[in-house]
């Protein structure tokens, strides 16, 4: 059983992909986009290490409340074996899988692990965030160089028309404010 290093997760969110999802932010990133909003997730030595079985059990406990899971980061594909293991099991549960990566799909296609992963994911969003190509017009993306790839019949390009970027604001028990989602930081002052 593989292990996965996680920065954080939100069991129920409506901003990190289509409909209600379980979002997992992986810890560690080898890409390190200069304008990354999640620089605190770059260091692979931070975060919490979980046995994939525990994460799968946690996701299963929300199965009736979510449509699927979304991997974000950090860089999820830096831990591709764990992402494959979790994705395969989650799809067998009848849930969908969405993965964000800073890598480009054209460069991943030849990678054997990636060829295995695409069997177990429904949507891939690729490409580094590039501030000079800033674009919030499409859901879940931050720059025009990023792309959607659909690997199953569960989703297609129609979802792009049906969803808009939005944010969720949570206040924890110890009064910390947590924001997640995609928004134009220049238009919303918090």
C-alpha positions in Angstrom: 0.0 0.0 0.0 1.4 3.4 -1.1 1.6 6.5 1.1 0.7 10.0 0.1 1.9 13.3 1.5 -1.0 15.7 2.0 -1.0 19.4 2.9 -4.8 19.5 3.5 -8.1 18.2 2.4 -11.7 19.4 2.4 -14.3 16.5 2.5 -17.1 18.5 0.9 -16.5 21.4 -1.4 -18.4 22.9 -4.4 -15.5 24.9 -5.8 -12.8 22.4 -6.8 -14.4 20.8 -9.8 -17.9 19.8 -11.0 -20.5 19.6 -8.3 -19.7 18.4 -4.8 -16.3 16.9 -4.3 -13.7 15.8 -1.8 -10.6 17.9 -2.5 -7.1 16.8 -1.6 -4.1 19.2 -1.8 -0.9 17.2 -2.1 2.3 18.3 -0.4 5.5 18.8 -2.5 6.0 20.3 -5.9 8.9 20.0 -8.3 7.5 22.5 -10.8 7.3 25.7 -8.5 5.5 28.2 -10.7 6.8 31.7 -9.9 3.4 33.1 -9.1 2.0 30.0 -7.4 -0.7 30.7 -4.8 0.3 27.5 -2.9 4.0 28.0 -2.3 3.6 26.7 1.2 2.9 23.3 -0.5 6.2 23.1 -2.4 8.4 21.5 0.3 7.9 17.7 0.1 9.2 17.4 3.7 6.2 19.2 5.1 2.6 18.1 5.3 1.2 14.9 6.7 1.9 11.4 5.4 -1.0 9.1 5.1 -1.4 5.5 4.1 -3.5 5.5 0.9 -5.9 3.0 2.6 -6.8 5.6 5.3 -7.5 8.3 2.7 -9.6 5.9 0.7 -11.6 5.0 3.8 -12.1 8.7 4.6 -13.4 9.3 1.0 -15.7 6.3 1.3 -17.2 7.7 4.4 -18.4 10.7 2.3 -19.4 8.6 -0.7 -23.1 9.4 -0.5 -22.4 13.2 -0.2 -20.0 13.7 -3.1 -19.8 13.2 -6.8 -16.0 12.7 -6.9 -12.6 13.8 -5.7 -10.2 16.4 -6.9 -6.4 16.3 -6.5 -4.6 19.7 -6.4 -1.3 20.8 -5.0 1.5 21.1 -4.6 2.0 18.8 -7.6 -0.2 15.6 -7.4 1.8 13.9 -10.2 5.0 14.0 -8.1 3.2 11.3 -6.1 1.7 9.5 -9.1 1.8 6.0 -7.6 -0.4 7.1 -4.7 -2.7 9.1 -7.0 -3.2 6.0 -9.2 -4.0 3.8 -6.2 -6.5 6.2 -4.7 -8.1 7.1 -8.1 -8.5 3.4 -9.1 -10.3 2.6 -5.9 -12.4 5.8 -5.9 -13.6 5.1 -9.4 -14.6 1.6 -8.4 -16.8 3.2 -5.8 -18.6 5.0 -8.6 -17.0 8.4 -7.9 -15.3 10.6 -10.4 -11.7 11.8 -10.3 -10.3 15.2 -11.4 -6.5 15.9 -11.3 -4.7 19.2 -11.6 -1.1 19.2 -12.8 1.5 21.8 -13.8 2.9 19.4 -16.2 1.8 19.5 -19.8 -0.3 16.6 -21.2 1.8 16.4 -24.4 4.9 15.6 -22.2 3.1 13.2 -19.9 1.6 10.9 -22.6 4.7 8.8 -22.9 5.1 8.2 -19.2 4.0 4.7 -18.3 2.7 5.7 -14.9 0.7 8.5 -16.5 -0.7 6.0 -19.1 -2.0 4.0 -16.1 -3.4 7.0 -14.3 -5.6 8.2 -17.2 -7.5 4.9 -17.0 -8.7 6.0 -13.5 -9.4 9.7 -14.0 -12.2 11.6 -15.6 -10.8 15.1 -16.0 -7.2 16.4 -16.2 -6.3 20.0 -16.1 -2.7 20.6 -17.2 -0.2 23.5 -17.4 1.7 25.8 -15.1 0.0 28.9 -13.8 1.3 31.8 -15.9 0.6 35.2 -14.5 1.1 37.0 -17.8 -1.6 34.8 -19.3 -4.1 35.4 -16.4 -7.6 34.3 -17.3 -10.5 33.6 -14.9 -13.2 33.2 -17.6 -13.1 29.4 -17.5 -13.9 27.4 -14.4 -11.1 26.1 -12.2 -8.3 27.6 -14.4 -6.1 30.6 -13.8 -4.3 31.1 -17.1 -5.0 30.7 -20.8 -2.2 28.1 -21.3 -4.1 25.6 -19.1 -6.3 23.0 -20.7 -9.0 20.5 -19.9 -8.8 16.8 -20.9 -11.7 14.4 -20.6 -11.0 10.7 -20.3 -14.4 9.3 -19.7 -18.0 9.9 -20.8 -19.0 11.3 -17.4 -17.9 14.8 -18.4 -17.2 16.7 -21.5 -16.7 20.3 -22.6 -20.3 21.2 -21.6 -19.2 21.4 -18.0 -17.1 24.5 -18.9 -20.3 26.3 -19.8 -22.2 25.1 -16.7 -19.8 26.2 -14.0 -18.3 29.5 -12.9 -15.3 30.2 -10.6 -16.3 30.9 -7.0 -14.8 30.7 -3.6 -15.8 29.2 -0.3 -15.0 30.7 3.0 -14.7 28.6 6.2 -14.0 29.6 9.7 -12.4 26.9 11.8 -13.0 26.1 15.5 -9.9 28.0 16.3 -11.1 31.0 14.3 -8.8 30.6 11.3 -10.3 31.7 8.0 -9.8 29.2 5.1 -10.6 30.2 1.5 -10.7 27.8 -1.4 -11.7 28.0 -5.0 -10.7 30.2 -7.9 -11.3 34.0 -8.0 -9.7 37.1 -9.4 -7.8 38.4 -6.4 -7.7 41.9 -7.9 -11.5 42.1 -7.8 -12.2 40.7 -4.4 -10.7 42.3 -1.3 -10.7 40.2 1.8 
